[in-house]
Amino acid sequence: MSESCDVAIIGAGVIGAAVAFELPKRGYKTINFDMLPEAGYGSTSNSCAIIRVHYSTLDGTALAYAGYFHWKNWREYLDCGDEAGFAKFHETGCLIMKTKGNGNLKNVLIHVVALGIPYEHWNEERILEALPNYDLRCFSPPKLLNDEGFGEPTGGEIIGGVFFPTAGYISDPKLSAHNLQRAAETKGAQFIFKKRVVEIPMERSRVQGLVLDDGTCFNAPVVVNVAGPHSYKVNALAGADRDMQITTRAVRQEVVHLPSPPDFNFGENGIVVSDNDIGIYCRPEIGNNVLAGSEDPECDPRETVDPDNFDHNFTDQWTTQALRIAQRMPSMGIPSRMAGVVDLYDVTDDWIPIYDKSCVDGFYMACGSSGNQYKNAPIVGKLMASLIDYCENGNDHDTNPLQFPLEYVDHVFDAATVSRLRKVNPDSSFSVLG
Ligand SMILES: Cc1cc2nc3c(=O)[nH]c(=O)nc-3n(C[C@H](O)[C@H](O)[C@H](O)COP(=O)(O)OP(=O)(O)OC[C@H]3O[C@@H](n4cnc5c(N)ncnc54)[C@H](O)[C@@H]3O)c2cc1C
C-alpha cells in the first residue's frame, strides 16, 4: 500500500525546510524527501550565508529586506526549541565599494531609498576606520592568476562605499535548516532522509506523487521541487521543463578560507565587504578567518557540471581568489594548505530565482537560487505556501500572477518577476549578486 500526503517536497535544504514550515500552517500535510542524511546537508551546508539587502531589482531588494527581519527575529519566527541549538545571525553590516563597474551603486540606491532601507555613505577615511589594514588602490578589472598584470594596481583608489547596517552572516547555515526542520515538525511536517526521488508519476497531466529509489511510492496531489543544484533533473523527471523560458543548471564554485592577517582580527572585527574592483566578496569566518568568494567577474570560469559527478578539489581559482583578497589585505599570509569549500550554485539564465508553478498540474518549483537566495529562505517558504494555495484554489498564476504582500516591508512582491515564463531580466547583475 502506498503512503500519502497533501504535498511532497523534494529537498530538505534551507528553502525546502522553510516551505515545510509554512504549508502545514495552511492545513497541508507535508513530507520532505531528501537523498542526504540530514536537513541542510546539500548546498545549504556550504553556503556563505551572507544576509544583505542590496540587489539589482526592486522586487529582489524587497524580498531580501523582508528576509533580513526573519533572521533578526529568528527565535520568534521559529517559535520552537531545537536540541541542536540555534543558528546565530552576526549582524556586522555590509560595505559595498563604489566602483565604475557597479555604477557607483546608483541603481542599487534607487531601490534602497524606495524601500526605506537604512544606509550610510562612507568615504575613504571611514572605510579605513572599519578596515584599518585595507589597501584601497584600484586593481580593476579583476584578472586570473596567470593573466598579465595580475595583482598590479591599475591607478587611482577606491573613493568610497555604501554601508548597510541591516546585514551580516549566519555562522552555521546547516544548523539553520535543522532549526527549520524542527519548527516544521512542530506543525506536523514529516521528513524522510537517505532516499532519492527517482520518478514522478503523472495521470492526465497532473502529478500523482513520487517514487523513491527503494521502490516506495507516495501519493500526493502536489509535488514541490526544492532540489537545489539538482533542480533541472527533478524538473525533467516531471516533464515540467517543457515550457520553461528560464532554465537552471549546476555551476561549480570555490570559496576560500584564510587566516586573518596579523595586523587585524578580521574574524572578530571584520564586516561583510562586496568589492567589485577585485571581484571578491568577503566576510569573517569562525576561527579568526577571512572567507572570500568570487563575485563572478567576466574572467572567472562559470563551469556547468553534473551535480552527481563533479570535481570537489580546489583548483587555481582558489589561489586567484586568495591573492585577490590579499590585494586588499597585503599583510595576509597565504598558507600552502588550501581551506574552504567547493560546491554548486543552481543558476538561472539571469541569476534571479524561479518560484513558480509549472506546466504540469500540481507540480511547483522553488529553484534557480543562483548562489544568492539563502537569505530569502524564510520568506520564500511563505511565498511558496501562498502560491500553492493560490493555484490549488483555481487561480491561473500564469495569466494573473500572485501579488504577495511582504511582512516588515511596505511592498507587494510581484511573483511574475520570478516566473519560469519571464524574459531574461536585463536589470540583473548576471552574477551571484542577483
Ligand atoms: C558556495 C555557496 C555560497 C553561497 N553563499 C550565499 C550567500 O552568501 N548568501 C545567500 O543568500 N545565498 C548563498 N548561497 C546560495 C544558498 O546557499 C542557496 O540558495 C540555498 O542554500 C539553497 O537551498 P535549497 O534548499 O534550495 O537547496 P539545497 O540546500 O541544495 O537542498 C536541496 C536538497 O535537495 C536534495 N535533492 C536533490 N535531488 C533530490 C532527489 N532526486 N531526491 C531526493 N533529494 C534530492 C539534495 O540532497 C539537497 O539536500 C550560496 C551557495 C553556495 C553553494
The ligand as an ORCA input file, in Angstrom:
! r2SCAN-3c Opt
* xyz 0 1
  C      29.299     28.219     -2.052
  C      27.969     28.862     -1.890
  C      27.876     30.105     -1.274
  C      26.634     30.722     -1.133
  N      26.560     31.909     -0.471
  C      25.352     32.501     -0.263
  C      25.258     33.682      0.484
  O      26.257     34.194      0.997
  N      24.029     34.245      0.669
  C      22.905     33.710      0.117
  O      21.824     34.281      0.294
  N      22.968     32.556     -0.603
  C      24.152     31.939     -0.783
  N      24.241     30.759     -1.463
  C      23.012     30.173     -2.010
  C      22.232     29.414     -0.966
  O      23.086     28.673     -0.166
  C      21.245     28.507     -1.670
  O      20.396     29.339     -2.432
  C      20.383     27.731     -0.684
  O      21.153     27.072      0.273
  C      19.561     26.739     -1.472
  O      18.771     25.989     -0.582
  P      17.857     24.845     -1.156
  O      17.097     24.305     -0.017
  O      17.102     25.348     -2.323
  O      18.878     23.797     -1.805
  P      19.897     22.723     -1.175
  O      20.429     23.137      0.132
  O      20.874     22.399     -2.240
  O      18.966     21.485     -0.923
  C      18.458     20.690     -1.971
  C      18.294     19.305     -1.432
  O      17.609     18.529     -2.391
  C      18.074     17.207     -2.293
  N      17.757     16.506     -3.538
  C      18.092     16.863     -4.811
  N      17.593     15.991     -5.694
  C      16.930     15.037     -4.971
  C      16.206     13.865     -5.315
  N      16.029     13.480     -6.579
  N      15.690     13.132     -4.309
  C      15.836     13.489     -3.008
  N      16.509     14.600     -2.631
  C      17.040     15.371     -3.605
  C      19.560     17.366     -2.039
  O      20.079     16.213     -1.408
  C      19.613     18.595     -1.175
  O      19.743     18.311      0.188
  C      25.464     30.102     -1.623
  C      25.552     28.839     -2.232
  C      26.787     28.216     -2.345
  C      26.860     26.869     -2.968
*
